[in-house]
Amino acid sequence: MPNTALYSTLKVLGSPLLQGLYHHDVVGLENLPEGPYIVASNHLAFCDSIFIPLAMPRTVNFLAKSDLNAGAQVLKDGGIIGIYPEGTRSPDGRGYRPKVGVARLAVEAGVPVVPVGQIGTDLIQPSGSNRIRLRHDGKPIQVRTIIGKPLTFEEYTDGSDLSHRVQREIADRIGSEIRALSGQEYVDVYADRVKKLMTDKNMSADEAVAHLQH
């Protein structure tokens, strides 16, 4: 979880710096609700965790997998948390099956989920590369952060039916809304399994997907 003073300082200094290096458009700020909520975004590059907080007027606390309990407390205290439902960066720019953790957290905390589509950050750091690019095809890179309308799940907040099937349905709905904003093609397998095959078996993303779907 970020230090609030440090976060504010980095935001004030970092926003004009990054805007000078990359053109960053933010769309849909009017969709952000009051009170606590979860920001759920696609994940193309490490810098998603920089551009999304810079786009938001309030502090976004991004979570590691081990921080879900801490995230529940942030929401209880009226804060905002950020989650990548796919659990890892996309191996090839496509949108992969979301994990169900975001669904359980949203329902148990009784807060809305704000879907976010990130576009262009994969041009800054392409999949499989550690190199940071300042330009693409000789032109400045344009990044877009598109904020969708909040999703609510009041019908499940009484806790009477939070089966894995329900969590799966909620997670899939969130993933679908994210992809509608980002324009990504959907791949119905988990990204981390694809990346493991790519590493262990020296497969391409397409080969790994085909193997998992066989």
Protein Blocks (a to p, Z undefined) as FASTA:
>chain_A
ZZfklmmmmmmmmmmmmmmmpccddehklmpcghjdddddddfbfklmmmmmmmpmbdcd
dddfklmmmmmmmmmnopacdddfkopacfklpacdddfklmmmmmmnopacdddddehj
lmmmgghiabdcfbeehiacddddddddddddfklmnopaccfklmmmmmmmmmmmmmmm
nopacdfbdfklmmmmmmmnopafklmmmmmmZZ
